[in-house]
């Protein structure tokens, strides 16, 4: 997911909100790089539709704050596919 000026605390709050509202207890915040604006969330494949739905509803000032770049089977593959190299 690509994130604008969101902070780590905001992302952690969002993950907690997804867990409580969607009853998705396996969602975990893996990491976030503020300079590139990329972060990685981990969730089970059965919870994916609920997590994607919740993330797509996050808006700040009428503008969508989060953009889901893709889904991967492993964290390593997600980093390779979606996080830009420096």
MDAnalysis code that builds the backbone (N, CA, C; Angstrom):
import MDAnalysis as mda
import numpy as np

u = mda.Universe.empty(258, n_residues=86, atom_resindex=np.repeat(np.arange(86), 3), trajectory=True)
u.add_TopologyAttr("name", ["N", "CA", "C"] * 86)
u.add_TopologyAttr("resid", np.arange(1, 87))
u.add_TopologyAttr("resname", ["UNK", "UNK", "UNK", "UNK", "UNK", "UNK", "UNK", "UNK", "UNK", "UNK", "UNK", "UNK", "UNK", "UNK", "UNK", "UNK", "UNK", "UNK", "UNK", "UNK", "UNK", "UNK", "UNK", "UNK", "UNK", "UNK", "UNK", "UNK", "UNK", "UNK", "UNK", "UNK", "UNK", "UNK", "UNK", "UNK", "UNK", "UNK", "UNK", "UNK", "UNK", "UNK", "UNK", "UNK", "UNK", "UNK", "UNK", "UNK", "UNK", "UNK", "UNK", "UNK", "UNK", "UNK", "UNK", "UNK", "UNK", "UNK", "UNK", "UNK", "UNK", "UNK", "UNK", "UNK", "UNK", "UNK", "UNK", "UNK", "UNK", "UNK", "UNK", "UNK", "UNK", "UNK", "UNK", "UNK", "UNK", "UNK", "UNK", "UNK", "UNK", "UNK", "UNK", "UNK", "UNK", "UNK"])
u.atoms.positions = np.array([
    [0.837, -1.168, 0.000],
    [0.000, 0.000, 0.000],
    [0.879, 1.227, 0.000],
    [0.516, 2.225, -0.696],
    [1.258, 3.475, -0.728],
    [0.566, 4.456, 0.207],
    [1.337, 5.126, 1.003],
    [0.782, 6.034, 1.995],
    [1.348, 7.426, 1.790],
    [0.511, 8.417, 1.949],
    [0.959, 9.789, 1.800],
    [1.809, 10.229, 2.974],
    [1.304, 11.124, 3.784],
    [2.044, 11.648, 4.926],
    [1.629, 10.965, 6.220],
    [1.092, 9.785, 6.123],
    [0.640, 9.074, 7.316],
    [1.822, 8.694, 8.194],
    [1.585, 8.698, 9.481],
    [2.629, 8.312, 10.423],
    [2.423, 6.876, 10.870],
    [3.428, 6.334, 11.499],
    [3.359, 4.958, 12.003],
    [2.198, 4.807, 12.995],
    [1.975, 5.813, 13.835],
    [0.889, 5.755, 14.815],
    [-0.471, 5.711, 14.124],
    [-0.641, 6.489, 13.058],
    [-1.902, 6.487, 12.318],
    [-2.159, 5.128, 11.680],
    [-1.114, 4.524, 11.148],
    [-1.252, 3.229, 10.501],
    [-1.595, 2.159, 11.530],
    [-0.938, 2.205, 12.675],
    [-1.241, 1.250, 13.744],
    [-2.682, 1.395, 14.206],
    [-3.159, 2.633, 14.303],
    [-4.552, 2.884, 14.676],
    [-5.489, 2.301, 13.626],
    [-5.148, 2.461, 12.367],
    [-5.966, 1.938, 11.282],
    [-6.034, 0.406, 11.337],
    [-4.910, -0.226, 11.596],
    [-4.879, -1.690, 11.695],
    [-5.766, -2.149, 12.846],
    [-5.711, -1.442, 13.963],
    [-6.575, -1.783, 15.105],
    [-8.043, -1.632, 14.733],
    [-8.344, -0.596, 13.969],
    [-9.722, -0.361, 13.534],
    [-10.198, -1.482, 12.604],
    [-9.352, -1.898, 11.695],
    [-9.698, -2.998, 10.790],
    [-9.953, -4.266, 11.592],
    [-9.090, -4.532, 12.573],
    [-9.249, -5.728, 13.404],
    [-10.587, -5.733, 14.129],
    [-10.963, -4.585, 14.690],
    [-12.185, -4.550, 15.490],
    [-13.443, -4.512, 14.626],
    [-13.471, -3.698, 13.594],
    [-14.685, -3.557, 12.789],
    [-14.933, -4.754, 11.887],
    [-13.890, -5.326, 11.348],
    [-14.065, -6.423, 10.400],
    [-13.837, -7.787, 11.045],
    [-13.526, -7.803, 12.331],
    [-13.233, -9.042, 13.046],
    [-12.125, -9.836, 12.348],
    [-11.087, -9.126, 11.970],
    [-9.930, -9.716, 11.292],
    [-8.756, -9.700, 12.262],
    [-8.646, -10.700, 13.084],
    [-7.648, -10.693, 14.146],
    [-6.241, -11.002, 13.676],
    [-6.070, -11.534, 12.477],
    [-4.717, -11.883, 12.039],
    [-4.014, -10.746, 11.293],
    [-4.648, -9.586, 11.174],
    [-4.025, -8.462, 10.468],
    [-2.858, -7.930, 11.295],
    [-1.694, -7.796, 10.647],
    [-0.500, -7.272, 11.326],
    [0.159, -6.217, 10.460],
    [0.632, -5.189, 11.113],
    [1.379, -4.127, 10.454],
    [2.841, -4.540, 10.438],
    [3.381, -4.819, 9.265],
    [4.743, -5.316, 9.140],
    [5.767, -4.185, 9.139],
    [5.530, -3.175, 8.358],
    [6.503, -2.092, 8.319],
    [6.054, -0.947, 7.441],
    [6.731, 0.177, 7.606],
    [6.409, 1.392, 6.858],
    [7.671, 2.213, 6.683],
    [7.901, 2.667, 5.474],
    [9.032, 3.538, 5.172],
    [8.480, 4.918, 4.841],
    [8.670, 5.866, 5.750],
    [8.087, 7.190, 5.581],
    [8.655, 7.942, 4.382],
    [9.920, 7.708, 4.045],
    [10.504, 8.439, 2.913],
    [9.875, 8.016, 1.586],
    [9.633, 6.726, 1.413],
    [9.024, 6.270, 0.157],
    [7.497, 6.252, 0.231],
    [6.956, 6.184, 1.458],
    [5.514, 6.150, 1.627],
    [4.904, 4.780, 1.434],
    [5.705, 3.729, 1.528],
    [5.206, 2.379, 1.339],
    [5.146, 1.638, 2.663],
    [4.091, 0.844, 2.801],
    [3.947, 0.023, 3.986],
    [3.439, -1.352, 3.599],
    [3.591, -2.296, 4.509],
    [3.145, -3.661, 4.259],
    [2.283, -4.131, 5.422],
    [1.125, -4.686, 5.068],
    [0.229, -5.315, 6.039],
    [0.195, -6.805, 5.748],
    [0.033, -7.592, 6.783],
    [-0.073, -9.038, 6.659],
    [-1.465, -9.454, 7.117],
    [-2.135, -10.290, 6.327],
    [-3.435, -10.823, 6.739],
    [-3.641, -12.182, 6.083],
    [-4.559, -12.933, 6.619],
    [-4.891, -14.231, 6.054],
    [-5.666, -14.079, 4.753],
    [-5.588, -15.073, 3.882],
    [-6.250, -14.967, 2.588],
    [-7.770, -14.902, 2.707],
    [-8.332, -15.468, 3.739],
    [-9.780, -15.402, 3.922],
    [-10.238, -14.017, 4.395],
    [-9.342, -13.271, 5.015],
    [-9.670, -11.933, 5.512],
    [-9.372, -10.843, 4.494],
    [-8.741, -11.185, 3.399],
    [-8.315, -10.205, 2.406],
    [-9.437, -9.304, 1.897],
    [-10.601, -9.833, 1.492],
    [-11.664, -8.938, 1.005],
    [-12.103, -7.907, 2.048],
    [-12.224, -8.309, 3.295],
    [-12.646, -7.382, 4.350],
    [-11.586, -6.315, 4.600],
    [-10.323, -6.712, 4.597],
    [-9.230, -5.760, 4.827],
    [-9.142, -4.768, 3.671],
    [-9.229, -5.262, 2.435],
    [-9.176, -4.368, 1.273],
    [-10.340, -3.384, 1.280],
    [-11.519, -3.860, 1.646],
    [-12.697, -2.998, 1.713],
    [-12.498, -1.889, 2.734],
    [-12.014, -2.249, 3.903],
    [-11.801, -1.267, 4.961],
    [-10.739, -0.243, 4.556],
    [-9.647, -0.703, 3.974],
    [-8.565, 0.211, 3.593],
    [-8.996, 1.169, 2.484],
    [-9.850, 0.703, 1.587],
    [-10.291, 1.565, 0.488],
    [-11.218, 2.681, 0.959],
    [-11.753, 2.558, 2.159],
    [-12.671, 3.564, 2.691],
    [-11.970, 4.670, 3.463],
    [-10.656, 4.547, 3.668],
    [-9.920, 5.548, 4.433],
    [-9.745, 6.791, 3.573],
    [-10.262, 7.897, 4.060],
    [-10.169, 9.154, 3.315],
    [-9.721, 10.266, 4.247],
    [-8.962, 11.199, 3.705],
    [-8.540, 12.379, 4.443],
    [-8.848, 13.588, 3.577],
    [-9.701, 14.453, 4.049],
    [-10.050, 15.642, 3.273],
    [-10.731, 15.298, 1.955],
    [-11.533, 14.229, 1.925],
    [-12.246, 13.843, 0.721],
    [-11.402, 13.085, -0.298],
    [-10.134, 12.893, 0.000],
    [-9.221, 12.206, -0.917],
    [-8.827, 10.863, -0.314],
    [-8.771, 9.828, -1.143],
    [-8.369, 8.521, -0.646],
    [-6.928, 8.576, -0.186],
    [-6.693, 8.131, 1.029],
    [-5.370, 8.205, 1.644],
    [-4.515, 6.981, 1.323],
    [-5.128, 5.822, 1.167],
    [-4.378, 4.593, 0.942],
    [-4.641, 4.053, -0.451],
    [-3.626, 3.453, -1.021],
    [-3.761, 2.804, -2.311],
    [-3.151, 1.416, -2.196],
    [-3.932, 0.411, -2.489],
    [-3.443, -0.958, -2.435],
    [-2.758, -1.255, -3.759],
    [-1.473, -1.544, -3.695],
    [-0.707, -1.791, -4.902],
    [-0.810, -3.229, -5.379],
    [-1.035, -4.140, -4.463],
    [-1.158, -5.532, -4.859],
    [-1.165, -6.468, -3.675],
    [-1.303, -7.735, -4.001],
    [-1.361, -8.790, -3.006],
    [-0.286, -9.805, -3.349],
    [0.360, -10.320, -2.322],
    [1.418, -11.297, -2.538],
    [1.290, -12.413, -1.516],
    [1.862, -13.546, -1.829],
    [1.804, -14.689, -0.935],
    [2.782, -14.606, 0.220],
    [3.891, -13.886, 0.038],
    [4.903, -13.766, 1.090],
    [5.346, -12.318, 1.238],
    [5.911, -12.004, 2.385],
    [6.419, -10.656, 2.625],
    [7.598, -10.370, 1.693],
    [8.457, -11.353, 1.514],
    [9.616, -11.179, 0.633],
    [9.172, -10.820, -0.799],
    [8.192, -11.543, -1.309],
    [7.697, -11.278, -2.660],
    [7.016, -9.908, -2.736],
    [6.302, -9.523, -1.689],
    [5.651, -8.210, -1.672],
    [6.689, -7.099, -1.753],
    [7.758, -7.237, -0.994],
    [8.823, -6.231, -1.039],
    [9.447, -6.179, -2.428],
    [9.695, -7.336, -3.013],
    [10.326, -7.401, -4.331],
    [9.423, -6.789, -5.401],
    [8.117, -7.052, -5.326],
    [7.180, -6.597, -6.360],
    [6.772, -5.135, -6.235],
    [6.549, -4.685, -4.998],
    [5.852, -3.424, -4.828],
    [6.654, -2.282, -4.207],
    [7.698, -2.576, -3.473],
    [8.484, -1.523, -2.826],
    [9.593, -1.098, -3.784],
    [9.639, 0.203, -4.111],
    [10.653, 0.656, -5.071],
    [12.069, 0.533, -4.498],
    [12.987, 0.205, -5.368],
    [14.388, 0.110, -4.955],
    [14.987, 1.502, -4.953],
    [15.942, 1.685, -4.080],
    [16.553, 3.015, -3.942],
    [17.714, 3.196, -4.867],
])
